[in-house]
């Protein structure tokens, strides 16, 4: 089977019995290919080794980390809430003192005069 296309010359499709043209052996390209394959093999080996090391380190870290019981977690949460409430109470006390002092300054009275009255 022959196909001729006349656009910029002649294009022939090789017949099944006719071998396709092979490139001549290029030793430089051959060395590059060998080096490239070697590089990818080494890289894959190193990446696999690092992944295994990271997985082992993560497993060791998880094993070394103590787990807390639900009771311990509940106790810590209650302590955190109580600390937050105490902070809010102190803030509110300071805010009220400030407002009281401002009101007294506007009225021209001292804070001790209102407390004794």
C-alpha positions in Angstrom: 0.0 0.0 0.0 1.5 3.3 -1.0 0.2 6.7 -0.2 1.5 9.8 -1.9 0.8 13.3 -0.6 2.0 16.1 -2.8 2.2 19.1 -0.6 5.9 19.7 0.0 7.3 16.7 -1.7 6.3 13.1 -1.4 5.3 11.2 1.8 5.4 7.4 1.8 3.9 5.3 4.5 6.1 2.2 5.0 4.6 -1.1 4.0 4.3 -3.9 6.5 7.1 -5.9 5.0 9.4 -2.9 4.7 11.2 -2.0 7.9 10.8 1.6 9.2 13.9 3.7 9.1 15.9 3.4 12.3 18.0 6.2 13.7 21.7 5.5 13.7 23.2 4.5 17.1 24.2 7.7 19.0 26.5 6.9 21.8 26.0 10.2 23.5 22.3 9.9 23.5 22.6 6.3 24.7 24.8 7.5 27.7 22.2 10.2 28.5 19.4 7.7 28.5 21.4 5.3 30.8 22.2 8.3 33.2 18.6 9.4 33.2 17.3 6.0 34.0 19.9 5.6 36.7 18.9 9.0 38.2 15.2 8.1 38.4 16.0 4.8 40.0 18.2 6.4 42.7 15.7 9.2 43.3 12.8 6.7 43.7 14.9 4.7 46.2 15.8 7.8 48.2 12.2 9.0 48.3 10.9 5.6 49.3 13.6 5.4 52.1 12.6 8.9 53.4 8.9 8.1 53.3 9.6 5.0 55.4 11.7 7.0 57.9 9.0 9.7 58.2 6.3 7.0 58.8 8.4 5.3 61.5 9.2 8.7 63.2 5.5 9.5 63.2 4.6 6.1 64.6 7.2 6.5 67.4 5.9 10.0 68.2 2.4 8.8 68.4 3.4 5.9 70.6 5.4 8.2 72.9 2.6 10.8 73.3 0.4 9.9 76.3 -3.3 9.7 75.6 -5.7 11.4 77.9 -8.7 9.8 79.4 -12.1 11.4 78.9 -12.1 12.2 82.7 -8.8 14.1 82.3 -10.1 16.0 79.3 -13.3 16.9 81.1 -11.3 18.2 84.1 -9.0 20.3 81.9 -12.0 21.7 80.1 -13.7 22.6 83.4 -10.5 24.3 84.6 -10.2 26.3 81.4 -13.8 27.4 81.6 -13.4 28.5 85.3 -10.3 30.4 84.4 -12.2 32.2 81.6 -15.1 33.0 83.9 -12.7 34.5 86.5 -11.1 36.6 83.8 -14.5 37.9 82.7 -15.5 38.7 86.3 -12.3 40.7 86.9 -12.8 42.5 83.6 -16.4 43.4 84.5 -15.3 44.6 88.0 -12.7 46.9 86.5 -15.1 48.2 83.9 -17.7 49.0 86.5 -15.1 50.8 88.7 -14.1 52.9 85.7 -17.7 53.8 84.8 -18.5 54.6 88.5 -15.5 56.9 88.6 -16.6 58.6 85.4 -20.1 59.2 86.8 -18.8 60.5 90.1 -16.4 62.9 88.2 -19.4 64.2 86.2 -21.5 64.7 89.3 -18.6 66.2 91.2 -18.7 63.8 94.1 -16.0 61.7 95.4 -16.2 57.8 95.5 -15.9 57.8 99.3 -18.9 60.2 99.7 -21.2 57.8 97.9 -20.0 54.9 99.9 -20.6 56.6 103.3 -24.0 58.0 102.3 
